[in-house]
Amino acid sequence: MVPPSYYAALSVVLFTIGVIGVLVRRNPLVIFMSIELMLNAANLAFVAFGRARGAAEGQVIVFFVMTVAAAEVAVGLAIIVAIFRARYRINVDDLSLLRW
């Protein structure tokens, strides 16, 4: 059996990769993928610690996190498509120009 500390370490590594992806990259699609990676790292931690305690609450929280992540992706991709149709390119630095 794998100890929960291994899952926690993997979760921290995945979350760190996601944070670095959000801070370094300028492509909105890569930023969204990095945010999804951070959410999946949190989900892994919830499930690992829930299983270690023998409780199902971790899996219930993961269900809600996945629902929020799906809504975030739908809204985020709609915004990205709308910006791409208006400007024919997507760059996070250019999005500040949308403010008047």
Protein Blocks (a to p, Z undefined) as FASTA:
>chain_A
ZZfklmmmmmmmmmmmmmmmmmmpmcfklmmmmmmmmmmmmmmmmmmmmmmnopaklmmm
mmmmmmmmmmmmmmmmmmmmmmmmmnopacfklmmmmpZZ
